[in-house]
Amino acid sequence: VQLVESGGGLVQAGGSLRLSCAASGSIWSINAMGWYRQAPGKQRELVALMYNGGSRIYTDSVKDRFTISRDNAKNSVYLQMNSLKPEDTAVYYCNAKSPRDSWGQGTQVTVSS
């Protein structure tokens, strides 16, 4: 599975961004897609994940601010990020789960205070 992300950038605190990720290759094997992030000096962490059946999980710090969605016709996953905070600054990685994890190249999100 190959993943290509887009939509990162620089935004002021309180602003919004939307990340997109398109999958190609062995998409039939995917059972979940989502987003992870890695801030400088920190471990990569799960942000949001959406399973093929529609269930979603979010890390606590983004609940009520971020929304994950998928468009199966476009083999894509999205992350709508509202009320952004400086602590959301990180490189965001698209992830697809099949028999193994696949990763996008990462997109930088920077939130200024």
C-alpha positions as CSV (number, residue, x, y, z in Angstrom):
1,V,0.0,0.0,0.0
2,Q,1.3,3.4,-0.9
3,L,0.1,6.6,0.8
4,V,0.4,10.2,-0.3
5,E,-0.5,13.0,2.1
6,S,-1.4,16.6,1.5
7,G,-2.7,19.6,3.4
8,G,-0.2,20.5,6.1
9,G,1.0,24.0,6.7
10,L,1.3,26.9,9.1
11,V,-1.7,28.2,11.0
12,Q,-2.4,30.4,14.0
13,A,-3.8,29.0,17.2
14,G,-7.5,28.5,17.0
15,G,-7.4,28.0,13.2
16,S,-8.2,24.9,11.1
17,L,-6.5,22.6,8.7
18,R,-7.6,19.6,6.7
19,L,-5.2,16.7,5.9
20,S,-5.8,14.3,3.1
21,C,-4.3,11.0,2.3
22,A,-4.8,8.8,-0.8
23,A,-4.0,5.1,-0.9
24,S,-3.0,3.0,-3.9
25,G,-1.7,-0.5,-4.4
26,S,-3.1,-3.4,-2.4
27,I,-6.0,-1.3,-1.0
28,W,-8.2,-4.5,-0.7
29,S,-6.0,-5.5,2.2
30,I,-6.6,-2.4,4.3
31,N,-8.8,-2.8,7.4
32,A,-8.2,0.6,8.9
33,M,-6.7,4.0,8.0
34,G,-5.7,6.9,10.2
35,W,-3.2,9.5,11.3
36,Y,-0.3,9.5,13.7
37,R,2.0,12.5,14.6
38,Q,5.5,13.0,15.9
39,A,6.6,16.2,17.6
40,P,10.4,17.0,17.9
41,G,11.9,14.8,20.7
42,K,8.8,12.8,21.2
43,Q,7.6,9.4,20.1
44,R,5.1,8.9,17.3
45,E,1.6,8.8,18.7
46,L,-1.8,7.8,17.3
47,V,-4.1,10.8,16.6
48,A,-7.1,9.1,15.0
49,L,-8.0,5.8,13.4
50,M,-11.0,4.7,11.4
51,Y,-11.9,1.1,10.7
52,N,-13.6,-0.2,7.6
53,G,-16.8,-0.8,9.6
54,G,-16.9,2.9,10.5
55,S,-15.7,2.9,14.1
56,R,-13.3,5.6,15.1
57,I,-10.8,6.1,17.9
58,Y,-9.1,9.4,18.9
59,T,-6.4,10.2,21.3
60,D,-7.8,12.2,24.2
61,S,-6.1,15.4,23.4
62,V,-7.8,15.8,20.1
63,K,-11.4,14.6,20.9
64,D,-14.0,17.3,20.1
65,R,-11.5,19.2,17.9
66,F,-10.4,16.7,15.2
67,T,-12.6,14.6,13.0
68,I,-11.5,11.6,10.9
69,S,-13.4,10.5,7.8
70,R,-12.9,8.2,4.8
71,D,-14.0,8.2,1.2
72,N,-13.9,4.6,0.1
73,A,-14.6,5.5,-3.5
74,K,-11.4,7.6,-3.5
75,N,-9.4,5.3,-1.2
76,S,-8.8,8.3,0.9
77,V,-8.8,9.3,4.6
78,Y,-9.1,12.9,5.9
79,L,-8.4,14.6,9.2
80,Q,-10.3,17.8,9.8
81,M,-8.4,19.7,12.6
82,N,-10.2,22.6,14.3
83,S,-9.3,24.8,17.3
84,L,-5.7,24.0,16.7
85,K,-3.2,24.5,19.5
86,P,0.6,25.0,19.5
87,E,0.9,21.6,21.1
88,D,-0.6,20.1,17.9
89,T,2.6,21.1,16.1
90,A,4.1,17.9,14.6
91,V,4.8,15.9,11.5
92,Y,1.5,14.1,10.7
93,Y,1.8,10.7,9.1
94,C,-1.0,8.8,7.3
95,N,-1.2,5.2,8.2
96,A,-2.9,2.1,6.7
97,K,-3.3,-1.1,8.6
98,S,-3.4,-4.4,6.6
99,P,-1.2,-7.4,7.5
100,R,1.4,-4.7,8.1
101,D,1.5,-1.0,8.7
102,S,2.1,1.3,5.7
103,W,3.1,5.0,6.1
104,G,3.0,8.2,4.2
105,Q,5.9,10.5,3.9
106,G,4.6,12.9,6.5
107,T,3.3,16.4,6.3
108,Q,4.3,19.2,8.7
109,V,1.7,21.0,10.7
110,T,2.8,24.1,12.6
111,V,0.5,26.0,14.9
112,S,1.8,29.4,16.1
113,S,0.7,31.0,19.3
